[in-house]
Amino acid sequence: MADQLTVAGVVATPVKHTITSEGLDVSQFRLASSNRRFDTATRSWVDGETNWYTIVAFRHLAANLAASLDKGQRVLVTGRLRVRDWRSDDKKGTSVEIVADAVGHDLAWGTARFTRTPRASTGPAAAEDPAPVGDPSEASAAEAFPEDAREPAAVPF
């Protein structure tokens, strides 16, 4: 069973996005995560050690990562921890990866605007080709409600 964890950190490398020969989207980047603490003796903030993770994502998440993240941005990553030992010629080491289930910008450090990506569908409903979410040609949300429901109701508290 894989360990589930959430890590906050800084995107340390550009996102590397590839598509396998089977058509699977794969993205990866390195994440640097460090702790800071207040040292009462010196009355200043002190940086702790940095933990380095390789973040790997697949399918739609991989494609969205490539379009959304840049080096230096602060993010939150939730996923499954995968620790593996490796050996190459005379070198050996340990690889610490997180297979991402979700990735988002850390809003404690800035703002973001979410844009939903359309998904390719299969089956009979796909032939209808609905307008994409956020398409200006769609009727506004206010027009979908009765006239008296367009204004917010008074809240008694």
N, C-alpha and C positions, 0 to 999 in steps of 0.2 A: 504494500500500500504506500502510495506516495504522500509525502507531507505537503499540506496546503499552507501557503504563507503569503503575506503581503509585505512588500518592501517599497520604501520611498527612497528616491535617489535622483541622480542626474544622468541623463543620456550622455555617455562618454564617447561614443563613436557614431558616425552616420549609420542609419539603418541600412542594412544590406538585404535587398529583396531579390529573390530568385523564384523562378517557376520551374518545377521539375519536369522531366520528360513526360510524366503522367498528367501534367497540368495542375499540380498542387502548388499553391502559393506558400512560400516560406520566407519569413523575415527574421533577422536577428540583429541585436545590438548589445553593446556592453553597458552595464549600469554600475555606477559608483555610488555607494551608500555609506555615509559616515555619520557618526554621532558627534554632537557638540554638548559640552557641559560647562557650567559656570564654576570656575575655580575661586572659592571664597578667599583663599590665601592671596592670590594676585588680583582678585576682583576683576577678572576678565574671562571671556569665553575661550575655551581650549578645544581644538579639534581632536577627535578620537581617531582611531584607526579606520581606514577605508576598507570596506568589503566590496569585492568585485564579483559581478554576476554576468553570465551570458544569458540574455533573454531571447527565447525562441518562440515564434508564433506561427500558426498555420492557418490556411484558408482565408476567410474574409478578414479575420483579425490581422493577418499578415499583410494583406493588401492595404488595409486602413492604417496600419502602423507606418508603412512606407510613405503614405500620402500625408500623414499628420505630424510625425515627430521629427525634430531637428536636434542636432548635437547641442548640448548645453541646457536643454529644457529639463525642468523638474517634473517627474512623473511618479505615479503609483502603479505598481505591478502586482497582480494577484495571480498565483499559479501554483504548479506542482514542482517541488524541489527535486532535482536530479543531480546526484554527486557521483562522479565516475573517476576512477584512476586511469591514467593513460601512460603509455610508454612509446617513445619514438627514438630509435637508435640508442644513443647513450643517455638520453634525457627521459625523465619521468616526472609526473605531476598529477594534480587533481583538478578536475574541471567541475565547476559549480554552475549549473544551469537552472533556470526557471522556465518551465514550459508554460507560457502565459495563457490564462483564461480570460483576463481582462487587463487593459492598460488605459490609463487616463492621465491627463495633466493634473499636477498638484495645484489646486486652486488657492492654496495658502500663499502662493508666490505670484499669482497672476490670474488673468481671466481667460476664458475660452468660449468659443461659439461652436455648438454642436451642429453638424450637418449629417442627416441620415443618408446612407448610401443605398441606392436601389439594389435589390437582389434579383438575380436572374431566377425565374421560376420555370418549373416544368409542369406539364399537364394542361388540361383544358383551360384553366384560369389564365395561363400565360398568354394565350392568344388575344385576350381582351386588351392588353397593353395599357394599363391605367397610367394616368399622368403621374410623374414622379412627385414625391413629397416635397413641398415647398415650391412647386411650380407656380409662377405668377398667374398662369392662365386658369388655375383652380379658383373656385368661388371662395371668398374669405370665410373664415370660421363664423364670423358674426352673421353672415347672410344665411347660415344653416340653422339659426335659432329663431324662434318667434320674436317679434318686435319687443315685447315686454320682458323677455329673458336676456336681452343684450346688456343691460346695466347690472352691475353687481348688486346683490341683495344686501340690505343692512344687516350687520352682525351685532347681536345684542350683548357684546362684552367689550 
